[in-house]
Amino acid sequence: MNVVKIGGMTEVQELKRRGLMYVLSSPSGAGKTTISRALLKQNDNLVVSVSATTRPRRAGEVQGQDYYFVDTAEFNRMVDDGEMLEHAKVFGHYYGTPRAPVEKALEAGKDVIFDIDWQGTQQLSEMARDDLVTVFILPPSAKELENRLRNRSKDTLETDTQIRDRMAKANDEMTHYSEYDYVLINRDIDEAIKRTQMILDAERLKRHRRVGLSDFVRGLTEGL
């Protein structure tokens, strides 16, 4: 049972709710991964969508937790059999969202957070618009984005060429901001986390996600 404060009063929410698909997209280095991790810590009812990928597993990554690591033949089979909600090729490797785990979570009333690009978001929009909430995160400036990528490269060991490739890709990605429901400029990471939480809270209260609301209101009116 969830209890929320509204206007100084307490409302006990007993209605079931269908989960939502919460997409965060941004150029690499703009902050979506940091924001996603913060939201997962703050929300017990929020789970992360685990993607399937053909890229090699990196040190420390766990099968089924970080990614589902598959070869290209298996990935293509999953696409052909309709087992992917979305898929795309990024930097020479395939990435996609397996359908079954997401649908199971939504039916159980859990929200699913996605860290995907605009191509994947378009595909999700075509298949599940009513369940979808999309947020595009922008950096405060191109210079700041480059600085963040260069600072991160100290850990990832990316070369100048790879950083330039990411900046070029960022230019293309940012042109798709208008296809999203919400747009945030990440000037301060704590503020960005706060705003993405506010969006999530509001979207959870949308009428069409509250299963049984009609019956609940009918019961209220019959008692008057």
N, C-alpha and C positions, 0 to 999 in steps of 0.2 A: 504494500500500500504506500503510495507516494503522498507526501504532505508538502504543499507549497504555500508561501505567503503572498497574498494578493491584496493590495491596498490596506495593509495592516490586519487583515482577517486571514484565518486559516481555512483552506479548502482541502478536504480529503478527496483524493482522486482514486476512484475505484474502477473507472472505466479502462478497459483494455485499449491498447493503441498499437496500430501497425507501425513497424519501424520505418525509418527513412534512410535513404542513401545520401550521405553527406560527402560531396566531392570538394576537395581542395586542390586547386591547380595553380601553378606559378612557374616562372622560369627557374631553372636550377640556381639555388643560392638566394632566392627571395624569401625563404622561411617556412615553406609549407610543411616540411618534415618536422621541424621544431614545434610548430603549432599543433600538428597532428599528435605528437607524443604528449604534449601538455593536455590536450583534450581527453586523450585516453586515460590519463592519470586522474582527471577531474570527474569522469563520468563512468560509473559502474556499468551502465546499460549501453555503452558504446564499444563496439569491436572493430578491429581493423580488417579490411579486405586484403587477403593474402593473394598476390598475383602469381600466375604461372609464368615462367620465363625460360628462354633457351640460352641465356647467358651463363657462363661458368660460375659455379659457386665460389664465393670469396671466403677467406679465412674467417672462421667464427660464425658463419651463417648456418642456420638450421633448416633442414628440409621441412616444409609445412608450417614453419613459423615465420621465417623471413620471406621465402618464396617457395612455390612448388617448382623444383628444377626438373625440366623435361627436355628431351631432345627435339629437334625440329619436326621429325616425323610424328611424334606423339602430340606436339602442339597443333600441327595441321589437322590431325585426326579429331582433336577436341573442337577445333573450329568447325570442321565439316559436319560433326555430329550435333552441333548446336549447344555445346557445353560451355561456351564462352559468352558472357554478357557484352564484352568489348575486347578488342585486341588491336595492337599496333606494332610497328617496327620502329625501334628507337636506337640510334647509334649502332646499327648493324645486328641487333638482337630483337627477338619477338617477346612481347609482354601481353598478358591478357588476364581477364577476371573470370575465374570459374563461376558458373551460374549457381550450382546447387548450394554451396555454403551461404551465399548471400540471401537466397530465397528462404532458406531455413531460418536465418537470423531475423529477417523482416517479419515472417509469420509469427515468430516468438516475441515480437514487440521490441526487438533490439535494433538499435541504429548502427549502420555500417559506414565507417569513414574510408574514403578512397583518396589515394595519392596518385592521380593519373593526369595525363596531359589533355589538351583540348580535343584531340582526335577521339580518345576514349570517352570523353564527356559527351561528344556529339552522338556517339553510338548508344550510350546509356540513355540519352534524351529521347532517342528514337524508339527505344524498347521499353522504358519504364519512367516516363515523364512524371506521372503522379507521385512516384516514390522518391523523386530526385530533388535535391537542393544543391546548388552549385555556387562556389565562391572562387573568384580569381584574386590572387594576391600579387600585388605589384611592388617592386622595390621603389624607394624614394627617388632614385636617380640611376642612370646607367653607370656612373662612376662608382656609386656605392655598391651596385651589383658586382662590378668587376673586383672591387676591393674584397667583398665577401668571398668570391670565388678564389681569389688569390690566397686569402687567409686559409680557406679550407684546403687548398692544394698542398699546404704544408703537411697535412695528415694523409690526404689521398694520393700525394705524389704525382698529381697531374702536371703535364707539361704546358708550356705557353701555348703550343698549338691546340691542345685540348681545351684550354681556357678560351681561346679565340673561337673555337668551334661552338662552345657553350654560349658565348655572347651572341654569335650569329644566330643560333637557334632561338635564343631569348627574344631577339628582335621579331622573329616570325611568331613566336608563341604569344607575345604581348598584343599583337594585332587582333587576337580572338577574344579580348576581354569583354566585348559587348555581347557575347553569346552566353554570358553567365548571369545568374540571378543577382549576385552581390559582387562588388569589387571593393577590396581593401588595399590601402597603401601601407606597407609595413615599415613605418618609420621607427617604431618602438615595439619590440617583440612582446612585451607584457601587455601593451594596449591591444596589439593584434590578436593575442590569445583571448583577451577579454571580449573583444568584438565578435570573434568567431563563436565563442560560447553563447553570447547573446542571440546570435542568429539561430543557433541550434535550439536554444530554449524556446524561442518564438515559433519556430517551425514545428516543434513537437506539439504545440497547442492548436495547430491547424485543424479545422473542423473535420475534414475528410479523413484524417488519420485516427480519429477517436472512435474506435469500433463500439457500437452499442449506444452512441450518444442519442440517437432518435428515440430509442426505447426508454432511456433515462429521462429525457425531457417529457415524453408521453406520461411516464409515471408521475412526474412532478405536477403536470397539469391536471391529471385525473384526480389528484389528491386535493385540489383547490375547490 
